[in-house]
C-alpha cells in the first residue's frame, strides 16, 4: 500500500509540473510581465459614442423590370412604396405639370401667330360709285 501511495503521489507531482510548464509555454510571451486586469462597473444607461462605420460597394437587385414612360420630367408625387407589387395600369407617380403647361401655352400662342400670318388678305369692299353732283 505504501508503494501505491508513493507511485500515485509521484504521478500527481509530475501532472502538476507538466500543467505548470504548459501554462508558461502557452502564455503571452511578455517575458514574465505581470498580467494586468481591468475591472469596470456595469451600469444601465444611454451609450454615447462617436464611432462611425462606413463602407463602399455596389448593390444589385436580384430581379429587375424594365419600365417605359410616355413623358419625361420631374416627379412631383410617388404613389407606390418600394418593394410593393403593382399591376398594369396602376399609377406609380405624377410628374410636375408646370413645364408641360408652359409648353402648351407657348404652342397655342405660336399657333395664333401662325394663323394670323396665314390669313389671306381680303380686298377692301368696293366703294359706292359717286357720280357727278347735279343740282335738282
Z-matrix of the N, CA and C atoms (Angstrom, degrees):
N
C 1 1.414
C 2 1.514 1 110.78
N 3 1.323 2 116.45 1 -35.44
C 4 1.453 3 119.60 2 177.34
C 5 1.519 4 111.42 3 -64.16
N 6 1.317 5 112.97 4 -36.43
C 7 1.452 6 116.69 5 -179.61
C 8 1.529 7 110.84 6 -67.61
N 9 1.303 8 119.87 7 -40.31
C 10 1.452 9 124.05 8 178.81
C 11 1.525 10 110.54 9 -63.71
N 12 1.310 11 115.74 10 -41.64
C 13 1.454 12 120.43 11 178.48
C 14 1.517 13 110.56 12 -65.19
N 15 1.269 14 117.42 13 -39.08
C 16 1.466 15 122.04 14 179.29
C 17 1.530 16 110.80 15 -67.43
N 18 1.315 17 119.27 16 -42.48
C 19 1.466 18 122.47 17 179.62
C 20 1.526 19 110.12 18 -67.09
N 21 1.318 20 117.84 19 -44.34
C 22 1.471 21 121.23 20 178.62
C 23 1.521 22 111.20 21 -64.32
N 24 1.296 23 118.84 22 -37.95
C 25 1.468 24 122.49 23 178.04
C 26 1.522 25 110.49 24 -64.43
N 27 1.351 26 116.81 25 -43.20
C 28 1.460 27 121.12 26 179.15
C 29 1.524 28 111.02 27 -64.73
N 30 1.310 29 116.52 28 -41.31
C 31 1.469 30 120.13 29 177.36
C 32 1.537 31 110.89 30 -63.74
N 33 1.297 32 118.08 31 -38.04
C 34 1.462 33 122.08 32 178.42
C 35 1.522 34 111.14 33 -64.43
N 36 1.345 35 116.79 34 -42.94
C 37 1.460 36 120.95 35 179.35
C 38 1.529 37 109.83 36 -64.58
N 39 1.334 38 117.12 37 -43.19
C 40 1.462 39 121.01 38 178.31
C 41 1.535 40 110.90 39 -62.87
N 42 1.310 41 117.97 40 -38.52
C 43 1.453 42 122.04 41 179.45
C 44 1.528 43 111.10 42 -64.78
N 45 1.308 44 117.12 43 -44.71
C 46 1.462 45 120.95 44 179.18
C 47 1.521 46 110.19 45 -66.21
N 48 1.334 47 118.15 46 -40.40
C 49 1.463 48 121.59 47 178.95
C 50 1.525 49 110.49 48 -65.52
N 51 1.328 50 117.89 49 -40.06
C 52 1.467 51 121.34 50 178.26
C 53 1.530 52 111.16 51 -65.41
N 54 1.302 53 117.29 52 -41.14
C 55 1.471 54 120.96 53 179.37
C 56 1.523 55 109.67 54 -65.05
N 57 1.316 56 118.56 55 -41.20
C 58 1.467 57 122.04 56 178.73
C 59 1.519 58 111.00 57 -64.88
N 60 1.323 59 118.36 58 -41.71
C 61 1.463 60 122.30 59 178.72
C 62 1.524 61 110.59 60 -65.07
N 63 1.333 62 117.75 61 -42.36
C 64 1.467 63 121.93 62 178.45
C 65 1.530 64 110.52 63 -63.52
N 66 1.322 65 117.62 64 -40.55
C 67 1.456 66 120.70 65 179.19
C 68 1.521 67 110.54 66 -63.57
N 69 1.293 68 118.03 67 -44.94
C 70 1.468 69 121.22 68 179.62
C 71 1.525 70 111.64 69 -66.45
N 72 1.317 71 118.12 70 -34.61
C 73 1.459 72 121.64 71 -179.38
C 74 1.534 73 111.10 72 -72.94
N 75 1.311 74 117.21 73 -35.36
C 76 1.467 75 121.10 74 -177.55
C 77 1.525 76 113.38 75 -91.47
N 78 1.307 77 118.07 76 -9.37
C 79 1.463 78 121.08 77 -179.31
C 80 1.521 79 109.42 78 -70.27
N 81 1.368 80 116.44 79 165.30
C 82 1.462 81 121.48 80 177.09
C 83 1.514 82 108.93 81 -53.29
N 84 1.303 83 117.10 82 137.87
C 85 1.458 84 120.73 83 -179.81
C 86 1.517 85 111.46 84 -80.91
N 87 1.328 86 118.32 85 55.14
C 88 1.454 87 121.26 86 -176.96
C 89 1.522 88 112.51 87 -93.36
N 90 1.290 89 117.59 88 14.32
C 91 1.464 90 120.95 89 174.58
C 92 1.511 91 113.52 90 67.87
N 93 1.292 92 118.46 91 35.02
C 94 1.447 93 120.98 92 174.64
C 95 1.517 94 113.73 93 85.34
N 96 1.333 95 118.95 94 13.52
C 97 1.462 96 120.67 95 178.11
C 98 1.521 97 109.05 96 -68.16
N 99 1.280 98 115.56 97 148.83
C 100 1.457 99 120.54 98 -177.99
C 101 1.535 100 109.02 99 -70.82
N 102 1.299 101 114.91 100 139.20
C 103 1.458 102 119.81 101 178.25
C 104 1.525 103 108.85 102 -71.30
N 105 1.343 104 115.43 103 138.33
C 106 1.466 105 118.32 104 179.93
C 107 1.514 106 108.82 105 -105.23
N 108 1.276 107 115.60 106 142.34
C 109 1.451 108 121.89 107 179.30
C 110 1.515 109 107.66 108 -123.28
N 111 1.312 110 115.91 109 133.45
C 112 1.458 111 120.95 110 179.76
C 113 1.523 112 108.55 111 -116.19
N 114 1.295 113 116.03 112 123.16
C 115 1.450 114 121.31 113 179.91
C 116 1.520 115 109.20 114 -106.43
N 117 1.314 116 116.19 115 141.78
C 118 1.462 117 121.96 116 177.25
C 119 1.512 118 108.78 117 -133.30
N 120 1.317 119 115.20 118 143.93
C 121 1.460 120 119.68 119 178.21
C 122 1.531 121 107.87 120 -86.47
N 123 1.305 122 116.67 121 134.96
C 124 1.454 123 122.30 122 -179.38
C 125 1.527 124 108.21 123 -91.17
N 126 1.352 125 114.52 124 131.00
C 127 1.459 126 118.80 125 178.43
C 128 1.530 127 108.72 126 -143.41
N 129 1.315 128 117.14 127 152.75
C 130 1.457 129 121.74 128 176.14
C 131 1.520 130 108.92 129 -85.92
N 132 1.335 131 115.42 130 147.62
C 133 1.453 132 119.20 131 178.96
C 134 1.514 133 110.26 132 165.27
N 135 1.309 134 115.44 133 -172.01
C 136 1.454 135 121.89 134 -179.91
C 137 1.515 136 109.43 135 -90.62
N 138 1.309 137 115.47 136 131.33
C 139 1.451 138 120.20 137 178.87
C 140 1.524 139 107.98 138 -88.09
N 141 1.312 140 116.29 139 122.27
C 142 1.453 141 121.49 140 178.10
C 143 1.514 142 106.84 141 -112.93
N 144 1.318 143 114.86 142 121.57
C 145 1.450 144 118.57 143 -176.61
C 146 1.516 145 109.67 144 -143.45
N 147 1.296 146 116.45 145 151.32
C 148 1.457 147 120.73 146 177.83
C 149 1.521 148 110.32 147 -107.58
N 150 1.313 149 115.75 148 29.02
C 151 1.453 150 120.43 149 -179.95
C 152 1.516 151 109.01 150 -82.13
N 153 1.306 152 116.43 151 134.16
C 154 1.458 153 119.90 152 176.25
C 155 1.517 154 108.71 153 -127.77
N 156 1.302 155 114.35 154 152.09
C 157 1.453 156 120.75 155 -179.86
C 158 1.517 157 107.61 156 -122.69
N 159 1.308 158 116.95 157 133.68
C 160 1.457 159 119.93 158 175.83
C 161 1.524 160 108.52 159 -133.16
N 162 1.310 161 114.18 160 150.55
C 163 1.458 162 120.20 161 179.86
C 164 1.518 163 108.60 162 -150.19
N 165 1.288 164 115.78 163 158.28
C 166 1.454 165 119.92 164 176.56
C 167 1.519 166 108.90 165 -133.29
N 168 1.306 167 114.81 166 154.86
C 169 1.455 168 119.02 167 -179.67
C 170 1.507 169 109.18 168 164.06
N 171 1.301 170 116.47 169 -171.33
C 172 1.454 171 120.60 170 178.89
C 173 1.521 172 108.64 171 -127.23
N 174 1.315 173 115.00 172 147.88
C 175 1.452 174 121.46 173 -179.10
C 176 1.521 175 107.83 174 -119.13
N 177 1.302 176 116.53 175 132.37
C 178 1.452 177 121.57 176 178.02
C 179 1.514 178 109.09 177 -126.85
N 180 1.307 179 115.56 178 140.71
C 181 1.452 180 120.73 179 178.01
C 182 1.521 181 109.70 180 -77.28
N 183 1.311 182 115.81 181 146.61
C 184 1.459 183 120.09 182 177.44
C 185 1.525 184 110.45 183 -73.33
N 186 1.353 185 116.46 184 -28.78
C 187 1.463 186 121.35 185 179.72
C 188 1.519 187 108.24 186 -126.87
N 189 1.317 188 116.65 187 132.10
C 190 1.461 189 122.28 188 178.42
C 191 1.512 190 109.84 189 -123.32
N 192 1.312 191 116.30 190 147.67
C 193 1.452 192 122.48 191 174.60
C 194 1.516 193 107.81 192 -128.62
N 195 1.320 194 116.27 193 137.36
C 196 1.458 195 120.78 194 176.22
C 197 1.523 196 108.28 195 -87.71
N 198 1.321 197 116.04 196 134.94
C 199 1.451 198 121.31 197 179.70
C 200 1.515 199 109.19 198 -120.11
N 201 1.302 200 116.13 199 149.25
C 202 1.462 201 120.50 200 174.20
C 203 1.514 202 107.96 201 -134.79
N 204 1.329 203 114.94 202 144.07
C 205 1.449 204 120.57 203 -176.69
C 206 1.517 205 109.45 204 -126.15
N 207 1.325 206 116.58 205 153.16
C 208 1.452 207 122.14 206 -178.88
C 209 1.512 208 113.43 207 -81.04
N 210 1.317 209 117.57 208 -15.10
C 211 1.460 210 120.83 209 -177.93
C 212 1.515 211 109.07 210 -146.65
N 213 1.332 212 114.94 211 162.66
C 214 1.457 213 119.34 212 175.95
C 215 1.515 214 108.21 213 -121.17
N 216 1.315 215 117.19 214 157.95
C 217 1.454 216 121.15 215 179.47
C 218 1.513 217 111.06 216 162.05
N 219 1.315 218 115.02 217 -168.77
C 220 1.459 219 121.79 218 -179.76
C 221 1.522 220 109.26 219 -89.61
N 222 1.326 221 116.92 220 132.33
C 223 1.458 222 121.78 221 -179.03
C 224 1.529 223 108.45 222 -74.87
N 225 1.339 224 116.31 223 124.73
C 226 1.465 225 121.59 224 -179.88
C 227 1.524 226 111.08 225 -93.15
N 228 1.349 227 118.09 226 -36.50
C 229 1.456 228 121.42 227 -178.23
C 230 1.518 229 109.58 228 -151.71
N 231 1.329 230 116.05 229 140.06
C 232 1.465 231 122.07 230 177.48
C 233 1.525 232 107.62 231 -110.50
N 234 1.318 233 116.46 232 128.14
C 235 1.459 234 121.64 233 -176.58
C 236 1.528 235 113.72 234 -98.39
N 237 1.325 236 119.41 235 -14.48
C 238 1.454 237 122.64 236 -174.80
C 239 1.524 238 109.30 237 -120.33
N 240 1.323 239 116.38 238 134.57
C 241 1.462 240 120.65 239 177.74
C 242 1.525 241 109.96 240 -83.20
N 243 1.332 242 115.76 241 153.43
C 244 1.469 243 121.51 242 -179.38
C 245 1.528 244 109.86 243 -60.72
N 246 1.321 245 115.72 244 137.65
C 247 1.460 246 121.41 245 177.71
C 248 1.516 247 114.22 246 88.94
N 249 1.328 248 117.90 247 -10.59
C 250 1.456 249 121.11 248 -178.98
C 251 1.524 250 109.96 249 -79.88
N 252 1.317 251 117.14 250 143.55
C 253 1.456 252 121.51 251 179.42
C 254 1.524 253 109.60 252 -79.33
N 255 1.322 254 115.53 253 139.28
C 256 1.467 255 121.78 254 177.65
C 257 1.515 256 108.48 255 -129.70
N 258 1.325 257 115.29 256 162.63
C 259 1.458 258 119.79 257 176.90
C 260 1.518 259 108.45 258 -124.69
N 261 1.302 260 116.45 259 168.63
C 262 1.464 261 121.80 260 -178.34
C 263 1.519 262 109.49 261 -57.75
N 264 1.318 263 115.79 262 133.89
C 265 1.454 264 121.16 263 178.49
C 266 1.518 265 114.61 264 95.38
N 267 1.344 266 118.30 265 -12.21
C 268 1.464 267 120.56 266 177.66
C 269 1.522 268 110.09 267 -67.94
N 270 1.330 269 116.47 268 140.69
C 271 1.462 270 121.31 269 176.74
C 272 1.528 271 107.24 270 -80.32
N 273 1.327 272 116.10 271 119.04
C 274 1.457 273 120.66 272 -179.07
C 275 1.522 274 111.50 273 -91.15
N 276 1.347 275 116.42 274 -42.27
C 277 1.461 276 120.44 275 -176.07
C 278 1.521 277 109.27 276 -157.93
N 279 1.320 278 115.78 277 163.45
C 280 1.465 279 122.53 278 174.33
C 281 1.513 280 108.34 279 -117.59
N 282 1.340 281 114.94 280 139.61
C 283 1.457 282 120.81 281 177.97
C 284 1.518 283 110.16 282 -90.64
N 285 1.321 284 115.91 283 153.38
C 286 1.461 285 121.68 284 174.01
C 287 1.523 286 107.70 285 -66.97
N 288 1.337 287 117.61 286 124.31
C 289 1.457 288 122.07 287 -173.45
C 290 1.521 289 113.26 288 -92.25
N 291 1.322 290 118.47 289 -1.49
C 292 1.465 291 120.87 290 -175.41
C 293 1.523 292 111.91 291 -56.75
N 294 1.310 293 117.09 292 -50.64
C 295 1.465 294 120.96 293 -178.15
C 296 1.528 295 111.15 294 -65.64
N 297 1.319 296 117.54 295 -39.08
C 298 1.470 297 120.69 296 179.78
C 299 1.525 298 110.94 297 -65.21
N 300 1.331 299 117.41 298 -41.38
C 301 1.468 300 120.80 299 179.25
C 302 1.524 301 110.25 300 -65.09
N 303 1.333 302 116.44 301 -40.92
C 304 1.471 303 120.17 302 177.22
C 305 1.523 304 110.69 303 -62.22
N 306 1.320 305 117.67 304 -40.14
C 307 1.469 306 121.29 305 178.47
C 308 1.529 307 111.51 306 -65.02
N 309 1.336 308 116.90 307 -39.72
C 310 1.464 309 120.50 308 178.62
C 311 1.529 310 110.00 309 -65.73
N 312 1.338 311 116.84 310 -44.00
C 313 1.472 312 120.00 311 178.72
C 314 1.522 313 111.17 312 -61.46
N 315 1.337 314 116.65 313 -41.75
C 316 1.470 315 120.37 314 178.70
C 317 1.521 316 110.65 315 -64.94
N 318 1.327 317 117.65 316 -38.94
C 319 1.469 318 120.82 317 178.66
C 320 1.522 319 110.91 318 -66.31
N 321 1.332 320 118.09 319 -38.94
C 322 1.473 321 121.05 320 177.36
C 323 1.527 322 110.60 321 -64.27
N 324 1.340 323 115.71 322 -41.31
C 325 1.465 324 119.20 323 179.27
C 326 1.530 325 110.16 324 -64.95
N 327 1.314 326 117.69 325 -42.53
C 328 1.469 327 121.20 326 177.45
C 329 1.521 328 111.24 327 -62.94
N 330 1.318 329 116.43 328 -38.04
C 331 1.465 330 120.33 329 178.02
C 332 1.527 331 110.68 330 -64.79
N 333 1.328 332 116.33 331 -41.57
C 334 1.468 333 119.77 332 179.52
C 335 1.521 334 110.93 333 -64.76
N 336 1.333 335 117.44 334 -41.68
C 337 1.468 336 120.97 335 178.08
C 338 1.519 337 110.02 336 -64.94
N 339 1.312 338 117.12 337 -42.52
C 340 1.463 339 120.68 338 179.79
C 341 1.521 340 110.49 339 -65.87
N 342 1.319 341 118.14 340 -38.62
C 343 1.455 342 121.34 341 179.79
C 344 1.521 343 110.37 342 -65.72
N 345 1.338 344 117.63 343 -39.48
C 346 1.461 345 120.51 344 177.94
C 347 1.523 346 110.77 345 -66.65
N 348 1.287 347 118.80 346 -36.07
C 349 1.453 348 122.53 347 -179.33
C 350 1.515 349 112.49 348 -75.39
N 351 1.315 350 118.60 349 -27.31
C 352 1.457 351 121.94 350 -177.75
C 353 1.524 352 112.91 351 -89.19
N 354 1.313 353 118.12 352 -9.22
C 355 1.458 354 120.35 353 -178.40
C 356 1.522 355 108.72 354 -67.60
N 357 1.332 356 117.38 355 124.54
C 358 1.468 357 118.12 356 179.59
C 359 1.525 358 110.37 357 -67.58
N 360 1.329 359 115.81 358 144.88
C 361 1.460 360 120.93 359 179.57
C 362 1.526 361 107.97 360 -73.39
N 363 1.300 362 116.04 361 129.57
C 364 1.468 363 120.80 362 176.22
C 365 1.523 364 108.18 363 -88.97
N 366 1.252 365 116.05 364 140.01
C 367 1.462 366 116.30 365 174.38
C 368 1.516 367 109.64 366 -67.50
N 369 1.278 368 114.99 367 150.31
C 370 1.465 369 119.74 368 179.09
C 371 1.526 370 108.96 369 -62.73
N 372 1.312 371 117.44 370 145.93
C 373 1.475 372 118.76 371 179.81
C 374 1.535 373 109.33 372 -62.80
N 375 1.354 374 116.95 373 146.50
C 376 1.476 375 118.91 374 -179.15
C 377 1.516 376 111.34 375 -63.75
N 378 1.332 377 114.31 376 139.37
C 379 1.457 378 119.24 377 177.27
C 380 1.531 379 108.33 378 -83.25
N 381 1.271 380 115.20 379 147.36
C 382 1.472 381 115.79 380 177.17
C 383 1.523 382 109.85 381 -65.08
N 384 1.292 383 114.50 382 138.63
C 385 1.466 384 120.61 383 179.20
C 386 1.525 385 109.14 384 -71.41
N 387 1.293 386 116.02 385 131.43
C 388 1.454 387 119.22 386 176.63
C 389 1.539 388 107.80 387 -105.24
N 390 1.177 389 111.12 388 127.88
C 391 1.462 390 116.44 389 177.59
C 392 1.535 391 112.08 390 -88.78
N 393 1.310 392 115.00 391 -177.09
C 394 1.459 393 117.64 392 178.22
C 395 1.526 394 111.49 393 -64.61
N 396 1.240 395 114.57 394 146.86
C 397 1.454 396 119.78 395 178.86
C 398 1.528 397 108.49 396 -78.54
N 399 1.260 398 115.27 397 127.34
C 400 1.492 399 119.73 398 178.41
C 401 1.506 400 108.61 399 -122.79
N 402 1.249 401 114.92 400 151.35
C 403 1.453 402 117.77 401 176.46
C 404 1.510 403 108.73 402 -98.41
N 405 1.207 404 117.91 403 146.08
C 406 1.425 405 119.92 404 179.51
C 407 1.474 406 112.54 405 -107.75
